[in-house]
């Protein structure tokens, strides 16, 4: 793997066929953005083993320049990255595709980002307050480190929610 090049070759490894909980209308493509190559490599392999297609980036600016409307079902974005943090990337991606679902991955507790998330929603999405956890199809937080099986379970939960 070389730096921040996307790995999303569309190849699926069906060795673990646990995809029956995923809505069949989805094409199961995930945009994964994390500045740590080891994290993206492990997550990509694990997600592909569970039937997902992964477009992986280690640079949020490259991810944004490559992103196209309707190209992914879900964005899995690290919060703390150089050049652009995860909320900034989320805001820009939502300008391109307002229906994409998002999970933030972070080594920090959600509470550490609550005020910044609230400002992001109020200024960019014109929502009066951030959504409550589990009630909105667009936002979830996954704390690192996370086991692949738990990551996959959480992603399937988010992807199965109807788009509002």
C-alpha positions as CSV (number, residue, x, y, z in Angstrom):
1,X,0.0,0.0,0.0
2,X,1.4,3.3,-0.9
3,X,0.5,6.3,1.3
4,X,-2.9,7.8,0.5
5,X,-3.8,6.0,-2.7
6,X,-7.4,4.6,-2.7
7,X,-7.5,0.8,-2.6
8,X,-11.1,0.6,-3.7
9,X,-10.8,-1.9,-6.5
10,X,-14.3,-3.2,-6.0
11,X,-13.1,-6.7,-5.3
12,X,-15.0,-8.5,-2.6
13,X,-13.8,-11.4,-0.6
14,X,-16.8,-13.6,0.3
15,X,-15.0,-15.9,2.6
16,X,-17.3,-14.6,5.4
17,X,-20.8,-14.4,4.1
18,X,-22.4,-12.4,6.9
19,X,-24.1,-9.9,4.5
20,X,-27.7,-11.0,5.1
21,X,-28.4,-8.0,7.4
22,X,-27.3,-5.4,4.8
23,X,-30.1,-3.9,2.8
24,X,-29.9,-5.4,-0.7
25,X,-30.6,-2.1,-2.4
26,X,-27.2,-0.8,-1.2
27,X,-24.0,-1.5,-3.1
28,X,-22.1,-1.7,0.1
29,X,-19.3,0.7,-0.8
30,X,-17.6,2.5,2.1
31,X,-15.4,5.6,1.9
32,X,-12.7,5.1,4.6
33,X,-10.6,8.1,5.5
34,X,-8.0,7.9,8.3
35,X,-4.5,9.5,8.3
36,X,-3.0,6.3,9.9
37,X,-2.1,3.8,7.2
38,X,-2.1,0.9,9.6
39,X,-5.7,1.7,10.6
40,X,-6.9,2.0,7.0
41,X,-5.2,-1.2,6.0
42,X,-6.7,-3.3,8.9
43,X,-10.2,-1.8,8.5
44,X,-10.1,-2.2,4.7
45,X,-9.1,-5.9,4.9
46,X,-11.7,-6.6,7.7
47,X,-14.5,-4.8,5.8
48,X,-13.7,-6.5,2.5
49,X,-13.7,-9.9,4.3
50,X,-17.3,-9.0,5.3
51,X,-18.4,-8.2,1.8
52,X,-17.9,-4.5,1.7
53,X,-16.2,-2.6,-1.1
54,X,-13.8,0.0,0.3
55,X,-12.4,3.2,-1.1
56,X,-9.5,4.0,1.3
57,X,-7.6,7.3,1.7
58,X,-5.1,8.5,4.2
59,X,-5.4,12.1,3.1
60,X,-8.8,13.8,3.5
61,X,-8.1,16.3,0.7
62,X,-7.5,13.4,-1.7
63,X,-10.6,11.7,-0.5
64,X,-12.7,14.8,-1.1
65,X,-11.2,15.4,-4.6
66,X,-12.0,11.8,-5.6
67,X,-15.5,11.7,-4.0
68,X,-18.6,11.6,-6.4
69,X,-22.3,11.8,-5.6
70,X,-23.7,8.3,-5.1
71,X,-20.3,6.6,-5.1
72,X,-20.5,5.4,-1.5
73,X,-23.2,4.3,0.9
74,X,-21.3,5.3,4.0
75,X,-18.3,7.4,4.9
76,X,-16.1,6.1,7.8
77,X,-14.1,9.2,8.7
78,X,-11.4,9.7,11.4
79,X,-12.0,13.0,13.3
80,X,-8.4,14.1,13.9
81,X,-6.4,14.4,10.7
82,X,-4.0,16.9,9.2
83,X,-5.1,19.4,6.5
84,X,-8.8,18.9,7.3
85,X,-10.5,17.3,10.3
86,X,-13.3,14.8,10.0
87,X,-16.1,17.3,10.6
88,X,-14.8,19.6,7.8
89,X,-14.5,16.6,5.4
90,X,-18.0,15.5,6.4
91,X,-19.4,19.0,5.7
92,X,-17.8,19.1,2.2
93,X,-18.9,15.6,1.3
94,X,-22.5,16.4,2.3
95,X,-22.4,19.3,-0.1
96,X,-21.7,16.7,-2.9
97,X,-24.0,14.0,-1.6
98,X,-26.6,14.8,1.0
99,X,-27.8,11.2,1.4
100,X,-24.5,9.6,2.3
101,X,-24.4,8.1,5.8
102,X,-21.4,8.9,8.1
103,X,-19.7,7.3,11.0
104,X,-16.8,9.1,12.7
105,X,-14.0,7.0,14.1
106,X,-12.0,8.5,16.9
107,X,-9.7,7.5,19.7
108,X,-11.4,10.1,21.9
109,X,-14.8,10.1,23.6
110,X,-17.7,11.6,21.7
111,X,-18.2,14.2,24.5
112,X,-14.9,15.8,23.5
113,X,-16.4,16.7,20.1
114,X,-19.9,17.6,21.0
115,X,-19.6,21.4,20.9
116,X,-17.8,21.3,17.6
117,X,-20.3,18.9,16.1
118,X,-23.1,21.2,17.3
119,X,-21.5,24.2,15.6
120,X,-21.0,22.1,12.4
121,X,-24.7,21.3,12.3
122,X,-25.9,24.7,13.2
123,X,-23.7,26.6,10.7
124,X,-23.5,24.2,7.8
125,X,-26.5,22.0,7.9
126,X,-29.0,24.5,9.4
127,X,-30.1,22.0,12.0
128,X,-30.9,23.5,15.5
129,X,-28.9,20.9,17.3
130,X,-27.0,17.7,16.7
131,X,-29.1,14.6,16.3
132,X,-29.5,12.2,19.2
133,X,-27.4,9.1,18.9
134,X,-29.3,6.4,17.1
135,X,-32.1,8.6,15.8
136,X,-30.4,10.0,12.7
137,X,-29.2,8.1,9.8
138,X,-26.2,10.2,9.1
139,X,-24.1,10.3,12.3
140,X,-22.5,7.7,14.4
141,X,-19.4,7.6,16.5
142,X,-17.1,4.6,16.8
143,X,-14.3,4.7,19.3
144,X,-10.9,3.3,18.4
145,X,-9.6,0.8,19.1
146,X,-12.4,-1.4,17.8
147,X,-12.6,-5.0,16.9
148,X,-13.5,-5.6,13.2
149,X,-16.7,-7.6,14.1
150,X,-18.0,-4.7,16.3
151,X,-17.1,-2.2,13.5
152,X,-19.0,-4.3,10.9
153,X,-22.0,-4.7,13.3
154,X,-22.1,-0.9,13.8
155,X,-21.8,-0.2,10.1
156,X,-24.5,-2.6,9.2
157,X,-26.8,-0.9,11.8
158,X,-26.2,2.5,10.3
159,X,-26.5,1.3,6.7
160,X,-29.8,-0.4,7.4
161,X,-31.4,2.8,8.6
162,X,-33.7,4.4,6.0
163,X,-32.5,7.7,4.4
164,X,-34.5,10.6,5.8
